[in-house]
Amino acid sequence: MTSRVRGLLAVVGTGIRAGLQLTPEAQQRISRADEVFYLVTEPATVALIEELNPNAMSLADFYQPRKLRHETYREMADVIMGALRAGKNVC
């Protein structure tokens, strides 16, 4: 029997005003994750996420002009699933 490495996925929301609406549990999940993937546009939220975890990576670069949305979302999912398959704690 082969053993599979299994990662952990925590999906959190930052709220509209991250500095005020990000719960302590969400902050903890972000700060303790091996890898954090985010898709936000508010610079203050980006700064907060990256302050909580320097391994944070924006998924915004997957969006490209004339690129189909389903392709973009598949690529984002592939990156996240790759980290999970590697046994990472992902947020």
N, C-alpha and C positions, 0 to 999 in steps of 0.2 A: 504494500500500500504506500502510495506517495503522499507526503504531507504538503498541503498548500499553505503558503504564506498569505495571511489575510490582513488587509489593512482595516482601518476604521474611518468612516466618513461621518463628519458632523456638518450639517448644513445650518448656518445661522443667518439671521438678517441683521442689518445694521440700523434699520429704521431710517426715517427721513432726515433726522438730525442725529447723526451717529454719536456725537459727543454726549448727547443727553439720553438717547434711546437705546444704545447698545447695552444689553444687560450684562451683569457681572459674569454670568455663565457663558455668554457668547464671547466676552473678552478673554475668559480663561481658555475656551476652546481654540480661539485664534492664537493666543500666545503659546499654547502647549503643542500645537500641531507641528508635524514635521514639514508639511507643505500647506500653504494657504493659497487658494485661487479665488480671485475676486473679479467682479464686474460692476464697478461703480464709476460715476462720472464726477462726483463732488470731490474737489481736491482735499478738503479737510478730512473726508472719510478715508480717502486713499492714504493720507499721511498717518491717520490713526491706525489703520490696519497694518501699514508697514512699520510703524513704531512698535506695535504689539508683536509683530513677527517679521523679522528681516527676510525670511524666506518667502514672503508673500509675492505672488505673481499675478499681474493683471491678465485677464483673458480678452481684453479689448482688441488686441492686435489681430485676433482671428477674424474680426470684421474687416472686409475689404470691399471696395466698390465693385459692383456687378457680380459679386459672389453670392451664391444661393444661401439663404439662411439655414436650410437643413444641413448643408455642408459645413457651415460655420459651427453649428451646434454639435454636429458629429465630432468635429475636430476637438472642440472643447471637452466633450465627454471622453474622448480617447485619452486626452492628457490626464484628466482626473482619474479615469479607470487605470491608466498605466501606473500612477502613483499608488493606488489602492492595491493593485496586483503585486507591486513591489513591497507590500507590507507596511506602507507608510500610514501614519496618522494624518488624515487629510481634513482640512476645513475649507 
